[in-house]
């Protein structure tokens, strides 16, 4: 299967609290990918179109980290068995805008600081009927990529070395949280 799945982790009230917190405390910037996101390389914005707010650990965001961390621990214990020791990046609140919001095929692991990412988490914040397009796909080998569930409030966890993408949005917006955990590099 390639991913671990939790249903109904976030309800409408929690999503509203999250959105209020993000808009009160953070600014959005255009998303970048890979090492370019860390400022160590150049990047083309043609490979993605998304807006990101970086949710640093703080008193007002502690509840979010405390909610997500045990989910990673459970998924890792039951399925992946990686050496996970810490959160590798601030939580990303991502908006894929209407008219082409997307992210091309990529992995969430690579050179420099991202080489310690091991598990990626995506939290679906938008209702599936609120947008068209924006399918989240993982390629786990084989002929066709796997289209992942997109129900509001659900959580998906998968290894960072799996190729994945978000197809272009054609109507509405797709909102998600993205969260990485890791440890020493894979050897």
N, C-alpha and C positions, 0 to 999 in steps of 0.2 A: 504494500500500500504506500509506503514512503512518508506518511505523516500521521500525527496523533491529533485527535479531534475532541474538543469539549463543546457541548451544546449549552446555550443559554447562560453564559457566565455573566454577561452584562445585560441589565434590564434598561428600560427607557429612562428611568430616574438616574441611574448611574451614568448613562451616556450623556444626559443633560448636564450633570455635575461635572463630568470630564470636559465637555465643550465649554462650559462657563469658566472652568479653571484655565483651560488653554487660552481662551480669548482674553482673559484678564491678566495673564502672566507672561505670555510668549508672543513673539513675532514670527510670521511665516516667511520662508525664503524658498526659492526654487530649489528643488531636489537635485542632488548630484549622485553619482554612483561610484562605488568602489573607493580606491585610494584618493580620487579627486574630492570625495566628500570630506576627507580628512585634511585636504589642502596640500597633499604631497604630490599631486600629478594634475595634468589638465584633463578636461572632460568635455564631451559634446552634449549639449542639452537636447540634441536630436534623439538620443537614446531613451529619453524619459521626459515626461511632462507631468510634474506633480509639485505641490506646495507642502512644505514640511515645517512643523514647529517641534523643536527639540526640548523634551520635557526632562529637565535635569532633576536628580533627586533633591527634594527640599521638603520642608514641613508640609506644604500644601499638596505635594504629590506623593507623599509617603504611602498613602492608602493604595495608590495604583501599583507601586512596586510591590507592596505587601500582598496584593491580590494576585499579581501575575507570577511572582517567583515560585510559589508552591505548585502552580500548574506546570511549569517547566520541570520542577523536581519530580512530579508524578510521571510526566511523559518520559523523562529520561530513565527513571527507575523501571517503568513497565516496558519500554520499547527500545531505547537507544543505547543506554549504558555507557555514555561518554563521561569523561572526566570534566565535570562542570563545577566551577568554583566561584564565578562572579558574573555580574552584568558587565558586558563589554562596551556598551554605548548607551547614551541617554535614550529613553523611549521616544520614538518618532510618532507624532500625530500627523498623518498624511492625508491630503486631499488630492484625489485625481479629478481635475476639473472637466466640465462638459467640453465637448468638441475636441476630443483627442487626448485627454489625460491617459497616460500609459507608462509602462516600464518594459523595455526590451529584455530578451533572454539574458540572464546573468546568474552568477552565484553570489552568495553573501560572505564568501571567504576569499582571501587573496593575499597580496603582499602587505607588508608593514603591519600596522595595528590591527587590521581586520583578519590577520592570520590566526587570531585566537578565538574567533567566533565559531561556535559549534552547533548551536541550535537557534533557529529563527522562529519567532512567533508572530502571527498576524491575528489581530482582533477585528472582526467585522463590525463596524459602527453604523453603516447604512443599511436600510432595508433593501432587499434585492429588487423590489418593485420601484425603488426610487431612482434607478439608473438602468441604462441599457449599455451593452458592451461591458468592458471592465472585467472580463473573466480572468480569474487568477488560475494560472496553469503551472503544473510541475511536470518536468520531463524526468521520468524515473527509468529510462531505458524503454525499448520497445518502439513501435511504429508511431503511436499517437501520444501527445501529452495528456495528462490527467487534469481535468477541470475540477477545482476544489469547491466545496460548499460555500455558499455566500449568504447564510442566514444571519440576520442582525443579532449581535450579542455572542456569536460563536467564536471559538478560538482554535487556530490551527498551529501546530508545532511541527517543524521538519528540519532535517540536517541542512546546514548552510552550504554543503557541497552539491546539493541538487539544483540543477538549472531550473529557473522559474521566470515567469513574466506576468504582466498585467496587460491584457489586450486593450486597445483604445476605447475610451468612453464615447458613446454616441449621443447620450441623453442623460442629464442629471449629473450628480457627483458621487464618487465612491470615497467614503471616509473609513480609514483603518488606523489602528495602532500597529507599530512594528517594534519588536523587542528582541535583543540578542543576548545570549549567555554563552560563556565559554570557559576556557582554562588554558593550560599549556597547549602549545601547538600540536596538531596531529603529527604522529611520527610513524 
